[in-house]
């Protein structure tokens, strides 16, 4: 490797890893904010929290890696152009293509590594992350009760003034309202000076022990009076069992997340897609056969005389021969049959659409592994020539351009994937939509930079617009002078 190639590669790699580390840390902090509800107040040790974030961090690679390549490219080539190093290279007969040669090889290697990581490491990490999150939520059912506020557990509202003890299992000043589910009225109040939570890690049942308390219950009477009777009793030890799994909606969310295609590699996705396609074709065939069978049965149940010669006649002429009650019955039966057919067709159509969306999600996940790898190349060929054009290094202007370009890329990518998953466009086009839109930008910037058009200033990019505005302004000024 020549000295120039080593110098360019070293400058880019240092900038790239610095930017990657900073952005990766920022995105992981954003993940902590998203899942703060799962982590806070769970009495988790440092190792458990570290493993949680460690399994979550690979999800950030598709976001951080392209942005890091883009920003590092703009900063590196912006520094070269700002310090007139490109001018020195050009005077020595070294073109921009020659200066980018070592970095192109590095980006290809980086794209291959990112593809391997997304295909092999990220799915396993996603699987462990989802299961670990489920364990954190459900091995601590006592956390369903928080101190200092009312906690809604179905028909119960519980407030605890303080939780203390080694595992926050001891309670002080417990107030409990029991809601009547028939009329949604609160007529039972339980108060206790102290309490204790008893749980089992393998069970969602929370056993609540209350000590030294009172039990109040209003009695409903037929007479309306300002003085309503009530029942009051004292207790030394009162035990309640609460199934907190009935009130925890996160399990349904986790089951939905765990069934996504993000936990599969390419071979598993291909096998799953093939199986889903075959199941969908078989279901469509079964539904078509069922519709034919229902039509045949409906026609076979229609009364007809085999000796009658059939003619084409109007329905009104047949109904004239029936009595009013018989007409009502015929119309009612026809409406019922039509509604039944419509209901079956709608349900079958919705079921097929859901299966198609499920297949589309797998196709998008498969294409996304290639898109992430190609996005590194795309961002490099946008950032490197753009940095040479704007002639600015550092974190100022390059950061502005990088954020604008990446936000555009990420928005189009998210929009395309959602549209493809909802069967609006094909999964291939939805997954590659952002790449197809930004690819002309990469080609344009690379062409201008390699042709020395705008390599010293961004004014050449704006020259057609400024020239058009100057021409319009001059024409308007001449017209005013002539008047």
C-alpha positions in Angstrom: 0.0 0.0 0.0 1.4 3.4 -1.0 1.9 6.2 1.5 -1.0 8.2 0.0 -3.4 5.3 0.3 -2.3 4.6 3.8 -2.8 8.3 4.8 -6.3 8.6 3.3 -7.4 5.3 4.7 -6.0 6.1 8.2 -7.7 9.5 8.2 -11.1 8.0 7.2 -10.9 5.0 9.6 -10.1 7.2 12.6 -13.0 9.6 11.8 -15.3 6.7 11.1 -14.8 4.8 14.3 -14.9 8.0 16.3 -18.2 9.0 14.8 -19.6 5.4 15.0 -18.8 5.2 18.8 -20.5 8.6 19.5 -23.6 7.8 17.4 -23.8 4.3 18.8 -23.7 5.6 22.3 -26.4 8.2 21.6 -28.7 5.6 20.0 -28.3 3.2 22.9 -29.2 6.0 25.3 -32.3 6.5 23.2 -33.1 2.8 23.7 -32.7 3.2 27.5 -35.3 6.0 27.4 -37.7 3.8 25.3 -37.4 0.9 27.8 -37.1 2.8 31.0 -40.4 1.5 32.1 -39.1 -2.1 31.9 -35.9 -1.3 33.8 -36.8 1.3 36.4 -37.8 0.0 39.9 -37.2 -3.6 39.0 -34.4 -4.2 41.5 -32.2 -5.4 38.7 -28.5 -5.9 39.1 -25.9 -4.2 36.9 -25.1 -7.4 35.0 -28.8 -7.9 34.0 -29.1 -4.3 32.8 -25.8 -4.6 30.9 -27.0 -7.8 29.2 -30.3 -6.1 28.3 -28.6 -3.2 26.6 -26.0 -5.6 25.0 -28.8 -7.6 23.3 -30.6 -4.5 22.3 -27.6 -2.7 20.8 -27.4 -4.8 17.5 -30.8 -3.3 16.6 -29.0 0.1 16.3 -26.5 -1.1 13.7 -28.8 -0.5 10.6 -29.3 3.1 11.9 -25.8 3.9 13.1 -23.6 2.3 10.3 -24.9 4.2 7.2 -25.0 7.5 9.1 -21.4 7.0 10.3 -20.2 6.2 6.8 -21.9 9.3 5.5 -20.7 11.7 8.2 -17.1 10.3 8.1 -17.0 10.6 4.3 -18.1 14.2 4.4 -15.8 15.1 7.2 -12.7 13.4 5.8 -13.0 14.6 2.2 -14.2 18.0 3.5 -10.9 18.3 5.4 -8.8 17.2 2.4 -10.5 19.9 0.2 -10.5 22.6 2.9 -6.7 22.1 3.5 -6.0 22.1 -0.2 -4.7 18.5 -0.1 -6.9 17.7 -3.1 -5.3 20.5 -4.9 -1.9 19.1 -4.1 -3.0 15.6 -5.3 -4.5 17.1 -8.5 -1.2 19.0 -9.2 0.6 15.7 -8.8 -1.7 14.0 -11.3 -3.7 12.1 -8.8 -7.5 12.2 -9.5 -10.3 11.8 -7.1 -11.0 8.3 -8.3 -7.4 7.3 -7.5 -7.6 8.9 -4.1 -10.8 7.0 -3.3 -9.5 3.6 -4.3 -8.3 2.4 -0.9 -11.5 3.7 0.7 -13.7 1.9 -1.8 -12.0 -1.4 -1.0 -12.5 -0.6 2.7 -16.2 0.2 2.2 -16.8 -3.0 0.3 -15.2 -5.0 3.2 -17.3 -3.0 5.6 -20.5 -3.8 3.6 -19.6 -7.5 3.6 -19.1 -7.5 7.4 -22.4 -5.6 8.0 -24.2 -8.1 5.9 -22.7 -11.0 7.9 -23.6 -9.2 11.1 -27.2 -8.4 10.2 -27.7 -12.0 8.8 -26.1 -14.0 11.6 -25.6 -11.9 14.8 -28.6 -9.6 14.8 -31.4 -12.3 14.6 -29.9 -14.2 17.6 -29.5 -11.0 19.6 -33.1 -10.0 18.8 -34.4 -13.4 20.0 -32.5 -13.1 23.3 -33.5 -9.4 23.8 -37.2 -10.2 23.5 -37.1 -13.2 25.8 -35.0 -11.3 28.3 -37.5 -8.4 28.3 -40.3 -10.9 28.9 -38.4 -12.4 31.9 -37.8 -9.0 33.4 -41.5 -8.1 33.1 -42.9 -11.4 34.5 -40.5 -12.5 37.1 -41.3 -9.4 39.2 -45.1 -9.3 39.6 -44.7 -7.3 42.8 -43.7 -4.4 40.6 -47.3 -4.1 39.5 -47.8 -2.0 42.7 -45.9 1.2 42.9 -45.6 3.4 46.0 -47.2 6.8 46.3 -49.9 6.4 43.7 -53.1 4.4 43.0 -52.4 1.2 41.0 -55.3 -0.1 38.9 -55.5 -3.9 38.9 -58.8 -4.7 37.2 -61.5 -4.3 39.9 -58.9 -3.2 42.5 -57.3 0.2 43.1 -54.4 -0.1 45.5 -52.3 2.7 47.0 -49.2 2.1 49.2 -47.6 5.0 51.0 -44.2 3.3 51.2 -42.4 0.1 50.1 -39.3 -1.0 52.0 -37.4 -4.1 52.8 -34.6 -6.0 51.0 -36.8 -6.5 47.9 -39.5 -3.9 48.6 -41.8 -6.6 49.8 -42.9 -4.7 53.0 -45.7 -2.2 52.7 -46.8 0.7 54.9 -50.3 2.4 55.0 -52.2 0.3 52.4 -55.5 1.6 51.0 -57.5 -0.5 48.7 -60.8 0.2 46.8 -62.8 -2.7 45.4 -65.0 -1.7 42.4 -68.2 -3.5 41.8 -68.0 -4.7 38.1 -71.8 -4.7 37.7 -72.4 -1.0 38.4 -68.8 0.2 38.5 -69.3 1.7 41.9 -66.7 1.8 44.7 -68.5 0.6 47.9 -65.7 -1.4 49.5 -62.6 0.1 51.1 -59.9 -1.9 52.9 -57.2 -0.1 55.0 -54.2 -1.7 56.7 -51.3 -0.3 58.7 -48.7 -2.7 57.2 -48.6 -5.3 54.5 -46.3 -7.8 52.8 -46.1 -9.0 49.2 -45.4 -12.7 48.5 -44.5 -13.7 45.0 -43.2 -16.7 43.1 -40.9 -16.1 40.1 -42.6 -18.8 38.1 -46.1 -17.6 38.8 -48.0 -14.4 37.9 -50.0 -14.6 41.2 -49.3 -11.9 43.7 -50.3 -12.8 47.3 -51.0 -9.7 49.4 -50.8 -10.0 53.2 -52.5 -7.2 55.1 -52.0 -6.6 58.9 -53.9 -4.6 61.5 -56.6 -3.1 59.3 -60.3 -2.3 58.7 -62.8 -3.4 56.2 -65.6 -1.0 55.1 -68.5 -1.9 52.8 -71.6 0.2 51.9 -74.9 -1.6 52.1 -77.3 -0.9 49.2 -80.9 -0.5 50.4 -84.2 0.1 48.6 -84.9 3.3 50.5 -83.0 6.4 49.5 -81.7 8.2 52.6 -78.9 10.5 53.5 -77.6 8.1 56.1 -76.7 4.9 54.3 -75.8 1.8 56.4 -72.4 0.2 56.1 -70.5 -2.8 57.3 -67.2 -2.4 59.3 -64.9 -5.1 60.5 -61.4 -5.3 61.9 -58.8 -7.9 61.0 -55.3 -8.8 62.2 -54.3 -10.7 59.1 -56.1 -10.6 55.7 -54.8 -12.4 52.6 -55.7 -11.5 49.0 -54.4 -13.3 45.8 -54.2 -11.2 42.7 -53.4 -12.5 39.2 -51.4 -9.6 37.7 -51.0 -11.3 34.3 -54.6 -10.4 33.5 -53.7 -6.7 33.7 -50.3 -6.8 32.0 -50.8 -6.1 28.3 -47.1 -6.2 27.6 -47.2 -10.0 27.1 -49.4 -9.7 24.0 -47.0 -7.1 22.7 -44.0 -9.3 23.3 -45.7 -12.3 21.6 -46.4 -10.2 18.6 -42.7 -8.9 18.6 -41.3 -12.4 19.0 -43.2 -13.7 16.0 -41.5 -11.2 13.6 -39.1 -12.0 10.9 -36.3 -10.1 12.5 -35.1 -13.3 14.3 -34.4 -15.2 11.1 -31.4 -15.3 8.8 -31.7 -15.5 5.0 -32.0 -19.3 4.8 -34.6 -19.4 7.5 -36.5 -16.5 5.8 -36.4 -18.3 2.4 -37.7 -21.5 4.0 -40.5 -19.7 5.9 -41.6 -17.7 2.9 -41.8 -20.8 0.8 -44.0 -22.5 3.4 -46.2 -19.4 3.9 -46.7 -19.2 0.1 -47.7 -22.8 -0.2 -50.1 -22.4 2.8 -51.6 -19.3 1.2 -52.1 -21.0 -2.2 -53.7 -24.0 -0.5 -56.0 -21.8 1.6 -57.1 -19.8 -1.5 -57.8 -23.1 -3.3 -59.8 -24.4 -0.3 -61.8 -21.2 -0.1 -62.6 -21.3 -3.8 -63.8 -25.0 -3.5 -65.9 -24.1 -0.5 -67.5 -21.2 -2.3 -68.3 -23.5 -5.2 -69.7 -26.1 -2.8 -71.9 -23.6 -1.0 -73.3 -22.4 -4.3 -74.0 -25.9 -5.4 -75.8 -26.7 -2.2 -77.8 -23.5 -2.4 -78.9 -24.3 -5.9 -79.7 -27.9 -5.1 -82.0 -26.8 -2.2 -84.0 -24.7 -4.5 -87.3 -26.4 -5.2 -87.9 -27.3 -8.8 -90.0 -29.6 -10.9 -88.1 -31.9 -13.3 -90.9 -32.1 -15.7 -91.3 -28.3 -16.1 -90.0 -26.7 -19.2 -87.9 -23.7 -18.1 -88.3 -20.3 -19.8 -86.8 -16.9 -19.3 -89.3 -14.9 -17.3 -89.3 -11.9 -15.0 -89.0 -12.3 -11.3 -92.1 -10.0 -10.8 -94.3 -12.4 -12.6 -93.3 -15.3 -10.2 -93.9 -13.2 -7.2 -97.4 -12.2 -8.3 -98.4 -15.8 -7.9 -97.3 -15.8 -4.2 -99.1 -14.4 -1.2 -97.9 -11.4 0.7 -96.6 -13.5 3.6 -94.8 -15.8 1.2 -93.2 -12.8 -0.6 -91.9 -11.5 2.8 -90.5 -14.9 3.6 -88.7 -15.1 0.2 -87.2 -11.7 0.5 -86.0 -12.4 4.0 -84.4 -15.7 3.0 -82.7 -14.0 0.0 -81.4 -11.2 2.3 -80.1 -13.7 4.8 -78.4 -15.8 2.1 -76.8 -12.6 0.6 -75.6 -11.4 4.0 -74.1 -14.8 4.7 -72.3 -15.0 1.4 -71.0 -11.4 1.9 -69.8 -12.2 5.4 -68.0 -15.3 4.3 -66.4 -13.5 1.3 -65.3 -10.6 3.5 -63.8 -12.8 6.2 -62.0 -14.9 3.6 -60.6 -11.8 1.9 -59.4 -10.4 5.2 -57.8 -13.6 6.1 -56.0 -13.8 2.8 -54.9 -10.1 3.1 -53.4 -10.8 6.6 -51.5 -13.8 5.3 -50.2 -11.7 2.4 -49.1 -9.0 4.8 -47.3 -11.6 6.9 -45.5 -12.9 3.9 -44.6 -9.3 2.8 -43.0 -8.7 6.2 -40.8 -11.7 5.7 -39.8 -10.5 2.2 -39.0 -7.0 3.5 -36.9 -8.5 6.3 -35.0 -10.6 3.7 -34.4 -7.6 1.3 -33.4 -5.4 4.2 -30.3 -7.4 4.9 -29.0 -6.6 1.4 -30.2 -3.0 1.6 -28.3 -2.3 4.8 -25.1 -3.6 3.2 -25.6 -1.6 0.0 -26.5 1.5 2.0 -22.8 1.7 3.2 -21.7 2.0 -0.4 -24.5 4.5 -1.2 -23.7 6.8 1.7 -20.0 6.7 0.9 -20.5 7.7 -2.7 -22.8 10.5 -1.5 -20.6 11.7 1.3 -17.1 11.5 -0.3 -17.9 13.7 -3.3 -20.1 16.0 -1.3 -17.3 16.6 1.2 -15.0 17.5 -1.7 -17.6 19.9 -3.1 -18.5 21.8 0.1 -14.9 22.1 1.2 -15.8 22.0 4.9 -14.5 19.6 7.5 -15.2 19.2 11.2 -18.7 18.7 12.7 -20.4 21.9 11.6 -21.7 21.9 8.0 -20.9 18.2 7.4 -23.2 17.3 10.3 -26.0 19.4 8.8 -25.7 17.7 5.4 -25.3 14.3 6.9 -28.4 14.7 9.1 -30.6 16.0 6.3 -29.6 13.3 3.9 -29.9 10.5 6.5 -33.3 11.7 7.7 -34.5 11.7 4.1 -33.1 8.2 3.6 -34.6 6.9 6.8 -38.0 8.5 6.2 -38.3 7.0 2.7 -37.0 3.7 3.9 -39.6 3.5 6.7 -42.4 4.7 4.4 -41.5 2.1 1.7 -41.3 -0.8 4.2 -44.6 0.1 5.8 -46.3 0.5 2.4 -44.9 -2.9 1.3 -45.9 -4.6 4.5 -49.5 -3.3 4.0 -49.5 -4.7 0.4 -49.5 -1.3 -1.1 -46.4 -2.0 -3.3 -44.2 -5.0 -3.9 -41.8 -5.9 -1.0 -38.8 -5.5 -3.3 -39.7 -2.0 -4.4 -40.6 -1.0 -0.8 -37.3 -2.3 0.6 -35.2 -0.6 -2.1 -37.2 2.6 -2.5 -34.9 4.8 -0.4 -31.9 3.4 -2.3 -33.4 4.0 -5.7 -34.4 7.6 -4.8 -30.9 8.5 -3.4 -28.9 6.7 -6.0 -29.2 9.5 -8.6 -27.8 11.9 -5.9 -24.7 9.7 -5.4 -24.2 9.4 -9.2 -24.5 13.2 -9.6 -22.2 14.1 -6.8 -19.6 11.6 -7.9 -19.8 12.8 -11.5 -19.4 16.4 -10.5 -16.5 15.8 -8.1 -14.6 13.5 -10.5 -15.1 16.0 -13.4 -13.8 18.9 -11.3 -17.2 20.5 -11.4 -17.8 22.1 -8.0 -14.9 20.3 -6.3 -13.7 23.7 -5.0 -17.1 25.2 -4.2 -20.7 24.4 -3.9 -21.5 27.4 -6.0 -21.4 25.3 -9.1 -24.3 23.3 -7.9 -26.3 26.4 -7.4 -25.1 28.1 -10.6 -28.1 27.2 -12.8 -30.5 28.6 -10.2 -28.6 31.8 -9.5 -28.1 32.4 -13.2 -31.8 32.0 -13.9 -32.7 34.4 -11.1 -30.2 37.0 -12.3 -31.6 36.8 -15.8 -35.2 37.2 -14.5 -34.1 40.1 -12.3 -32.3 41.9 -15.2 -35.4 41.5 -17.5 -37.7 42.9 -14.9 -35.3 45.9 -14.3 -35.1 46.6 -18.0 -38.9 46.6 -18.3 -39.2 49.1 -15.4 -36.6 51.4 -17.0 -38.4 51.2 -20.4 -41.6 52.2 -18.8 
